[in-house]
Amino acid sequence: MKEFKFNTTIKCNGCISKVKPSLDGLDGVESWEVDILNPKKPLTVKANSATSEQVMQVVKGVGFEIVQI
């Protein structure tokens, strides 16, 4: 299992609900969470086979900025 960390512009629960179907539907992602209380809005993804590039593409596709840390 790999763990990826990103800073994002996912700011609230409404934002989380927008990205949820895409991240939940990405093959190889076991779990993910966003800390919306942290100013950098970090996204942590635990994945079996998904790559960090795939995660970034999915989040950008929904309209959020994302940078791997």
Secondary structure as UniProt FT lines:
FT   STRAND          2..8
FT   HELIX           13..24
FT   TURN            27..28
FT   STRAND          29..34
FT   TURN            36..37
FT   TURN            39..40
FT   STRAND          42..47
FT   HELIX           52..62
FT   STRAND          66..68
//
